[in-house]
């Protein structure tokens, strides 16, 4: 048996109504600043990763080619 959806008679009453559009503007501005912050954050992280790759290691091993014996007898 197929049942059809029954719509209540009082569907015309809306609970959250913002006729001024103030809430929509607030959400749009907050979204813009959040996206701006995320973009700046990703740029800083990307720049630090690129800079870290170019810097190399600060403690490099050195190989001495001279034949100096520093061991004591």
N, C-alpha and C positions, 0 to 999 in steps of 0.2 A: 504494500500500500504506500503510495506516495503522499507525503504530507507537504502542504504548502505553508510558507512562513506567514504567520499572522502578525500584522503590524498594529500596534496599539493605536487607539484613536487620538491620543494626545501627543503626537510627535511634533507639533508646531511650537511647543515651548522649548526654547533653548536655554541651557543653563549658563554657559559662558559666552556672554555677548559683549563685544567691545566695539561700539559703533564709532568711537573716535579714532581708532587705529593706533592708539598710544601703545598698547601692548605689542603690536606688530613692529612698530618702530623701535621699541626698547629691545626686543629680541633680535632685530636686524642689526642694531648698533652693537649689542653685546657679541653677536656672532662675528661681526666685522673685526672687533678688537681681539677676539679669541683667535681668529684666523691670522691676524697680523702678528700676534704674539707667537703663534706656532711657526709662522714663516721665519721670523727673526731667530727663534730658537733653533730651527733646523739649519739656518744659515750659519749660526755660530758653531754648532756641532760639526757641520760639514767643513768649515774653515779650520777648526782645530784638528780634525782628522787629516786633512790635507797637509797642514803645517807639521803635524807629528810624523807623517810619512817622509817628509823632506828633511827632518832634523837629524835623523840617524840616531845611533846609540851614543850615550854620553860616556860610557865606560867600555872602551874598546881594548881588546887584548893586543899587546905588542909582541912582536917576535924579534928577538935580538939575534943579529947575524955575527956578532963578534964572539970569539971563543975565549971569553974570560971565565976563569974558574973561580967561583965564589964559595966553593965548599971548603970547609976547614978540616984539617986532618986531626 
